[in-house]
Amino acid sequence: MGLKNNANIVVDFKDYIGNLLFNEMENWTIDNHEVKAGSSINPLIQVRAYKSNLSNFLKANTIAFSDEAGKSNFILLFSKLF
């Protein structure tokens, strides 16, 4: 996660490599293996929940952030580590 007074970015790393098949509201697969996403159906839904939780936390706690504090972005990064 990256935080600045005018930008918040949630980064989610996935330890996969291969051909990704995805749909916004369905399970994702890479080379016929399901991409894990915690209790969410896919990584997009998972990271949207992280983003929402972060935005709500920053809005509720107003930790010296600007009015843009509630606006967050996200990155899903797929990379095989080993």
C-alpha angles and dihedrals in degrees: 000000000000123000130190130157090261105025137047122185127185112202119196117191120205121194098221138109130188140061111339120212113189146165125185095243104028139068116287123225135194113200090340093309118117114244107232119232107173109248092338125098093239141355094264092058089044095053092044087058090050089050092049093048091049092048092049092048093050093046092049096047101035092205097189093292125139125250086274091066092103092056111089135168132203142213126203109204121191117197135148108231099187 
